[in-house]
């Protein structure tokens, strides 16, 4: 298995070779994936996989955009001289605090509100559909891996809290990780976006995205893929594979749309 980076990062290598058991019985998600293995034509399987996931990726990015818009409004108010205090709505202050915690802004308690907002604007942003789809296809073997089918885990995500997922049967002695289990595919995608937007391992991806924003250029999965060097111990080979998947399947058109 790939090395895990800190506590929220997950990758998968050879998922089909690993059988898992739920800590307290068999885990059954609230929904099931389509039978992508049932397609005889590879091109049909790929298209079905993309068609199934794309609306869910779009929904996840729309939610992030809504959060970003709200933060942008608070940032503008602060720059215009208003104070995010009790003079403003307590709801807005609570939202700022919640967001800084959720997106793991470092040293947030010692930062000014302006500094927190600046940090959040780099973190609360969408992930290009091409990159999400390429990673999902790569990590889940086009939706056919055991973890994808039984735990709706399309991105090889690991977790470390009690009963957060399933325990790999061949987990090394002394290890505490589990393979994260999700109630729905939407939950998995939402968590994946939050992971890329908050974890220290992906600061390069966020910096690349902020640079594209500053230049008013399209958020391109191909251009952000180098920020995923730490997603897998394969490093550059993994990144090159994702870029090739984006190019071969013409996924970049989704970013432009």
C-alpha positions in Angstrom: 0.0 0.0 0.0 1.1 3.6 -0.6 2.5 5.5 2.4 0.0 7.7 4.2 0.8 11.3 4.7 -0.4 12.5 8.1 -3.9 11.7 9.2 -6.3 12.6 6.5 -4.4 11.6 3.4 -5.2 8.4 1.6 -4.1 6.6 -1.5 -4.6 3.1 -2.8 -2.4 0.6 -4.5 -3.8 -2.7 -5.6 -7.2 -2.3 -4.0 -8.6 -5.3 -5.6 -6.0 -7.5 -3.8 -7.1 -6.4 -0.4 -10.2 -7.8 1.4 -11.6 -5.8 4.3 -13.9 -6.4 7.2 -16.0 -3.9 9.1 -15.1 -3.5 12.8 -18.5 -4.5 13.9 -19.9 -6.5 10.9 -20.3 -5.8 7.2 -20.5 -2.2 6.2 -23.4 -1.4 3.8 -23.5 2.0 2.3 -26.8 3.8 1.6 -26.3 3.5 -2.2 -24.5 1.2 -4.6 -22.3 2.0 -7.6 -23.4 1.0 -11.0 -21.9 -2.2 -12.3 -19.1 -0.7 -14.3 -17.4 -4.1 -14.7 -20.4 -5.2 -16.7 -19.5 -3.2 -19.8 -17.9 -5.2 -22.6 -16.5 -2.1 -24.3 -13.9 -0.1 -22.5 -15.1 3.1 -24.1 -18.6 2.5 -22.9 -17.4 1.8 -19.4 -15.4 5.0 -19.3 -18.2 7.1 -20.5 -20.6 5.6 -18.1 -18.2 6.2 -15.2 -17.7 9.9 -16.2 -21.4 10.4 -16.8 -22.2 9.0 -13.3 -19.6 11.0 -11.4 -19.6 14.4 -13.2 -23.0 15.7 -11.8 -21.7 14.8 -8.3 -18.4 16.5 -8.9 -20.3 19.6 -10.2 -22.5 19.6 -7.1 -19.4 19.4 -4.8 -17.7 22.3 -6.6 -20.9 24.4 -6.5 -21.0 24.0 -2.7 -17.4 25.1 -2.4 -18.1 28.1 -4.7 -20.9 29.2 -2.5 -18.6 29.0 0.6 -16.0 31.0 -1.4 -18.5 33.7 -2.4 -19.6 34.2 1.2 -16.0 34.5 2.4 -15.2 36.9 -0.5 -18.1 39.1 0.7 -16.7 39.1 4.3 -13.3 39.9 2.9 -14.6 42.8 0.9 -16.4 44.2 3.9 -13.3 44.0 6.0 -11.2 45.8 3.3 -13.8 48.5 3.2 -13.4 49.2 6.9 -16.1 47.1 8.5 -15.2 44.9 11.5 -16.2 41.3 11.8 -17.4 41.8 15.3 -20.7 41.8 17.2 -21.6 44.9 15.1 -21.9 42.4 12.2 -24.0 39.3 12.4 -22.8 36.7 14.9 -23.6 34.2 12.2 -20.9 35.6 10.0 -18.3 35.6 12.8 -19.2 32.0 13.5 -19.0 31.1 9.9 -15.5 32.5 9.7 -14.4 30.6 12.7 -16.0 27.4 11.5 -14.4 27.7 8.1 -10.9 28.4 9.5 -11.2 25.2 11.6 -12.7 23.1 8.8 -10.0 24.1 6.3 -7.3 23.8 8.9 -5.9 27.3 8.7 -2.6 27.1 10.6 -2.2 29.3 13.7 -5.7 30.6 13.1 -6.1 31.7 16.7 -3.2 34.1 16.5 -4.1 35.6 13.1 -6.1 38.7 12.4 -9.5 38.2 10.7 -8.0 39.7 7.5 -5.1 37.1 7.6 -7.6 34.3 8.2 -9.7 35.4 5.2 -6.6 35.6 3.0 -5.7 32.1 4.0 -9.2 30.8 3.3 -9.4 32.4 -0.1 -6.4 30.1 -1.1 -8.1 27.0 0.4 -11.8 27.4 -0.3 -11.9 26.9 -4.1 -13.0 24.3 -6.6 -11.0 21.4 -7.9 -11.1 21.0 -11.7 -13.4 18.2 -12.8 -10.7 16.7 -15.0 -8.5 16.1 -12.0 -11.3 14.7 -9.9 -12.4 12.3 -12.5 -8.9 11.2 -13.4 -8.0 10.5 -9.8 -11.3 8.6 -9.2 -10.7 6.4 -12.2 -7.1 5.8 -11.2 -7.7 5.0 -7.6 -10.9 3.0 -8.0 -10.0 1.1 -11.2 -12.9 2.8 -13.0 -15.3 2.1 -10.1 -14.6 -1.6 -10.0 -12.3 -2.0 -7.0 -13.5 -3.6 -3.8 -13.2 -0.4 -1.8 -15.2 1.5 -4.4 -18.0 -1.0 -4.6 -18.3 -1.8 -0.9 -17.2 1.4 0.9 -17.9 3.9 -1.9 -14.3 5.0 -1.5 -13.3 6.2 -4.9 -10.0 7.9 -3.9 -8.3 5.4 -1.6 -8.9 7.5 1.4 -7.7 6.4 4.8 -9.0 7.5 8.2 -7.9 7.1 11.8 -10.8 7.5 14.1 -12.8 4.7 15.6 -15.3 3.1 13.3 -14.6 5.5 10.5 -14.3 2.8 7.9 -13.1 -0.8 7.4 -10.0 -2.5 8.7 -7.8 -4.1 6.0 -7.4 -7.7 6.7 -3.7 -7.6 6.1 -3.0 -4.4 8.0 0.5 -4.3 9.5 0.7 -5.1 13.2 0.5 -1.9 15.3 -1.1 0.1 12.4 -4.2 2.0 13.2 -5.5 3.1 9.9 -8.8 2.1 8.3 -10.1 2.4 4.8 -12.7 5.2 5.0 -16.3 4.2 4.3 -18.9 6.6 3.0 -22.7 6.6 3.0 -22.8 8.0 -0.5 -20.6 8.8 -3.5 -21.4 12.5 -2.9 -20.1 12.2 0.7 -16.9 10.7 -0.7 -16.4 13.4 -3.3 -17.1 16.2 -0.8 -14.6 14.8 1.6 -12.0 14.4 -1.2 -12.3 18.1 -2.1 -12.0 19.1 1.5 -8.9 17.0 1.9 -7.2 18.6 -1.1 -8.3 22.1 0.1 -7.1 21.7 3.7 -4.3 19.2 4.1 -0.7 20.5 4.4 0.5 17.9 1.9 -1.4 19.7 -0.9 -0.2 23.2 -0.3 1.6 23.1 -3.7 -1.7 22.3 -5.5 -3.4 25.3 -3.7 -0.5 27.6 -4.6 -0.7 26.6 -8.3 -4.5 27.2 -8.2 -4.1 30.6 -6.6 -1.6 31.5 -9.3 -4.0 30.6 -12.0 -6.7 32.6 -10.2 -4.4 35.7 -10.0 -3.7 35.4 -13.8 -7.4 34.9 -14.5 -6.7 31.6 -16.2 -8.8 28.5 -16.4 -8.4 26.1 -13.4 -6.8 23.2 -15.3 -6.5 19.7 -13.9 -3.4 19.1 -15.9 -1.7 22.2 -14.5 -2.7 21.4 -10.9 -1.8 17.7 -11.1 1.9 18.4 -10.1 0.5 19.5 -6.7 -0.4 15.8 -6.0 3.2 14.5 -5.7 2.5 13.5 -2.1 -0.8 11.7 -2.9 1.2 8.6 -3.7 4.6 7.2 -3.0 5.0 6.9 -6.7 5.4 10.6 -6.9 6.1 12.0 -10.3 5.1 8.7 -12.0 1.7 9.0 -10.4 1.3 12.7 -11.5 2.4 11.7 -15.0 -0.2 9.0 -15.1 -3.0 11.4 -14.1 -2.0 13.9 -16.7 -1.9 11.2 -19.4 -5.4 10.1 -18.3 -6.7 13.7 -18.6 -5.2 14.0 -22.0 -6.2 10.6 -23.4 -9.8 11.0 -22.3 -10.0 14.6 -23.3 -11.1 15.6 -19.8 -9.7 19.1 -20.1 -12.8 20.1 -22.0 -14.7 19.8 -18.8 -12.5 22.4 -17.1 -13.0 24.9 -20.0 -16.8 24.4 -19.7 
